[in-house]
Amino acid sequence: MNKYRGFSLIELMIVVAIIGILSTIGYPNYRAYVLRSENALAQAALVELGVTLERYYSEQNSYANAGTNVAFSTTVPSNGQDKTHDITLSVAANGASYTLTVTHITDTSSTYSLDSTGLRRKGTAIGWED
């Protein structure tokens, strides 16, 4: 009596199909989770930089020259590893206000901003909540 050991081609193809279906469902959920965590990190960087700018304002009584006098990273994360967002600082000509904007490097429609009044925006909508 000859007993064959192992799997048949049909059994292997069924396993490959199941793995394909699971990965098709799982990968988009994983990517959405990663994007949410990257955006949360960018929002935290905006708040941290906003606090630094407020401290600068309390010392100088103006935001003028804050872009050159305040040391800050223009990327998120600030350690330079796997850059996900770019940060820009724009100061009003009279130095009375600023706007911080963070933009995702691959999804430029995903922007968050924080201004000197504390107003948070996601794109053009007010607030950062999804």
C-alpha positions in Angstrom: 0.0 0.0 0.0 1.3 3.3 -1.1 0.3 6.3 1.1 0.9 9.7 -0.3 2.0 12.3 2.1 1.6 16.1 1.6 -0.9 18.4 0.1 -2.7 18.3 -3.2 -2.5 21.3 -5.5 -6.2 22.1 -4.9 -5.6 22.3 -1.1 -2.7 24.6 -1.6 -4.7 26.8 -4.0 -7.5 27.1 -1.5 -5.1 28.2 1.2 -3.5 30.8 -1.1 -7.0 32.1 -2.0 -8.0 32.4 1.7 -4.7 34.3 2.4 -5.4 36.6 -0.5 -8.9 37.4 0.7 -7.8 38.0 4.2 -4.9 40.3 3.1 -7.3 42.2 0.7 -9.5 42.9 3.7 -6.7 43.5 6.3 -4.3 45.7 4.4 -6.6 48.7 3.9 -7.5 48.6 7.6 -3.9 48.5 8.5 -3.0 51.4 6.2 -5.9 53.5 7.7 -4.6 52.7 11.2 -1.0 53.8 10.2 -2.3 57.0 8.6 -4.3 57.9 11.7 -1.3 57.4 13.9 0.9 59.5 11.6 -1.7 62.3 11.6 -1.9 62.2 15.5 1.9 62.6 15.6 1.6 65.5 13.2 -1.1 67.2 15.3 1.0 66.7 18.5 4.0 68.4 16.7 1.8 71.3 15.7 0.6 71.8 19.3 4.2 71.5 20.6 5.5 74.1 18.1 2.5 76.3 18.9 3.5 76.3 22.6 7.1 77.2 21.6 5.8 80.1 19.5 3.6 81.4 22.3 6.7 81.4 24.6 8.6 83.3 21.9 5.7 85.8 21.7 5.7 86.3 25.5 9.5 87.2 25.4 9.5 89.3 22.2 5.9 90.6 22.1 5.8 89.7 18.4 5.9 86.7 16.2 8.2 88.6 13.7 11.3 86.6 12.9 10.0 83.6 14.7 10.7 81.5 11.7 14.4 82.2 12.0 14.8 82.6 15.7 12.8 79.6 16.9 14.5 76.3 16.2 12.0 73.7 15.0 11.9 70.7 12.7 10.2 71.1 9.4 9.3 67.4 9.2 7.3 65.0 11.3 8.7 63.0 13.0 11.4 65.4 14.1 14.1 62.7 14.3 14.1 62.5 10.5 13.2 58.8 10.3 10.5 57.9 7.8 9.3 61.4 7.2 5.5 61.5 7.0 4.6 65.2 7.1 6.1 68.6 6.2 5.6 71.6 8.6 5.4 75.2 7.4 5.2 78.3 9.5 3.8 81.6 8.1 4.0 84.7 10.1 1.9 87.8 9.3 3.9 90.8 8.0 3.2 92.8 11.2 4.3 89.9 13.4 0.9 89.8 15.2 -0.1 86.3 14.2 1.1 83.0 12.7 -0.3 79.9 11.0 1.3 76.5 11.3 0.4 74.0 8.6 1.3 70.3 8.4 0.9 68.4 5.1 1.2 64.6 4.6 3.9 63.9 2.0 1.9 61.3 0.1 -1.6 62.6 0.6 -1.4 66.4 0.1 -5.2 66.7 0.6 -4.6 65.7 4.3 -3.6 69.1 5.9 -3.8 70.3 9.4 -3.3 73.8 10.6 -3.1 75.7 13.9 -3.0 79.5 14.1 -2.1 82.0 16.8 -5.7 82.2 18.1 -5.7 78.4 18.7 -8.0 77.7 15.8 -7.5 74.2 14.5 -8.4 73.2 11.0 -8.4 70.0 9.0 -8.3 71.2 5.4 -10.9 74.0 5.4 -13.1 72.4 8.1 -12.8 73.7 11.7 -11.4 71.1 14.2 -9.2 68.1 13.9 -11.8 65.4 14.6 -12.5 63.0 11.9 
